[in-house]
Amino acid sequence: MIERVKSPRRLRGTVTPPGDKSISHRALLLNAVADGRAEIENLGTGADIGSTAACLHSLGVEIGEGVVHGVGLGGLRKPSGPLDCGNSGTTMRLLAGLLAGQPFESMLVGDESLARRPMDRVVEPLRKMGAHAELDPLRVGGRPLHGIEYSMPVVSAQVKSAILLAGLRATGTTRVVERVPTRDHTELMLEAMGAPLTVVDRTVSVETTDRLQPLDLRIPGDISGAAFWIVAGSFHPDASLEVLEVGVNPTRKAILELLPAKVMRLREVGREPVADLQVGTIPAAPAWDWDASWSAALIDELPVLAVAATQLRGTTRIAGAAELRVKESDRIAAMAKGLGAMGAQIREREDGWEITGPTVLTGARVSAFDDHRVAMALAVAGLLAGGTTEIEGAEHAAISYPNFWRDLESLC
């Protein structure tokens, strides 16, 4: 599918991003093994969330419209065939942790893109816990687990979460030590569900447990989805937008340190802070003095922040983002190619980009490389460019933001 984007005379309106993808996955997975029924509002509707729900159904969990009927930590059943994780790395990695201590073996598979993504980073710590874990395809389960202390060699909230989920059924204490803090949605949810979990500095510890309490919650809007409108509204010459019900968890809101947005009506929902954001055109701004530690906190927002960097004065060097090489696409290469075709002064680096601006972007035919975040980032570039931008593979936006194109049209 090809979408055509032109820069409108002005950007105006109100949008509500979909339910946070990271929190939605965790709400389904943890409530699936809780003791009882949980109601979940504003669950993300993207394809990745559907993959998690389908896998849980294959494991014997009943999931209705906004309701999860938990079967308990020992109540999952052996699936009749491979669990299809689709395009979702979160589904595969977190399920691997959840299933590692089950008395049966499960096979986890995915589409061609997911098959290329590194799963050894999950398999290694699970094996250290005594799990039976194999690759190509990923197989886990069938052995008892024991707690370990694991210092994370790769910055990854997914791997951290997989280890903590495995630790729920491991004897003793499981500790995860992070050198760079990552999103803490798993920890917040486990605490709210009564898990024996402690956080001291950058060490998260969980004890074996036999019960999780079901957790009713409303999922906040995804700040990674809001990021597209924050960038578009900041750099379009005539913009005034409101982005509603956005999750502003401290481990996720680094974009608000880079780009000004007025935070309004701050409140807390299910231990997660939520706010409405007001975004408007900003004055010409200097290039970012990039701190590589930002890349871990901004990993999902980096493609659209590369678009933002084309509009800053001077050279921004985004570093510490090698993880982008092994996402749904090689996002470093994909954004360098797309923005380069639109006239950006962008140089690909091993772990990021060097981008010099400000640049007057020009519409071009570009590819999303089957990647939802690349598709949406290039759409934002099209909103700032002269002429028409044609985006091949635009349908992949539905992976995380099914109504993205409708929302874009409403703002134009």
C-alpha positions, 0 to 999 in steps of 0.5 A: 500500500502506498500513502501520499503525504503533503504538507498542509497549510496548518496542522490543527486538532486533537488526537489520542494515541492507541493504548501503550503497546508495552503496557498492553503486552504486559497487562495481557501476559501477567493477568493471564497467569493471575488468579481470577478475572481482570478488566482492561480498558484501552488495550492497544489494538495493533497487530502485535497485541493481537499476537500476544492474545492469540498465543495466550488463547493457545495456552488455555487463557480466555480473553474476551472484550477487555477481559482476561480470565487468569488461570494462575501461574501453574494453570497454562496448558501445553499448546497443540502446536507452535505459538505464532508471535507474528512480528512481535519481539515483545511477545516472543521474548516475554513469553519465553520468560513466562513459559521457561518454568512450565512443565511442558515445552513450547515452540515460539515462531514468528514471521520472516522479520521476527525470525531475523531478530536476536533471541539468544539474548533471552536464551542465555539467561534462561539457560543460566536459570536451568531452563531448557531453551533452544534456538531456531526455532525458539523452544523453552520449558520442561525443567524447573528453574533456579534464581540467578543474578544477571548483569545485563550485557545488552540494554533491553527492557524485554530481556529484563522482563523475560528474566523477571517473569521466569523468576516468578517460578524459579526457586530462590531470588532472581536479580537483574542488574542494569547498567542503563535503566530501561522502562519499568512497566513490568516492575510496576505491574508486578508490584501492583499484583502483589509479587515479592519484588524489590528495586534498589538502584539499578537492581530488580529482584523477584522471589518465587511466588505461587499467586498474582492478584488480577489487576484491573487497569486502563492502559494509557496512550502510547508516548511512542505513538504520541512522538510522531505528533510531537515532532510534526507539531514542533516543526510544522510552521503553523501547528497547534495540537493536543495529544490526549491521555499520554503515558508519561512514565519517567522511564519513557518521557525523555522526548519531552526533555528534547522537545517542549510540550505543555503537560496538562492534567497530570494524573495517575492511572494504575500506578502509571502517570498520564497527561494531556500534551499541548504541542505547537510550532517551536522557534528555530532550535540548535542541534542536540548535544546527544547523550548516548544514554538517551538512546535506551530511553528513546529507542522507539522514538529514534526514527522520528527524532532523526526527522526532527534533527533535520530541522535543527541548526547544526549537526546532531550525532545520535549515538548508542542506538545499535539496537536499531539495527535488529528491529523490524528493519535495520532502522538506521539504514532505513531512515538514512535512505528515506531521509537522504532521498528527501534531501536530508544531510544524513550520514549513517553511523554504526550506532546511529546517525550524523544529521546536519540541518536545518534542511528544507525536505523535498517529497520523494518516493520512499520505502517503509521497509516493512517497518511500522515506525519507519512508515510513520516517521517518513510520514512526519517527514512528508508533513514537513516537506515540499511536494508529495511524499509517497510511502511504500509499505504504509500499511505496516503502521497498523502494527502499533497504530491502526488509526495513524493514517486517519489521525494524520488526515484529521490534523491536516 
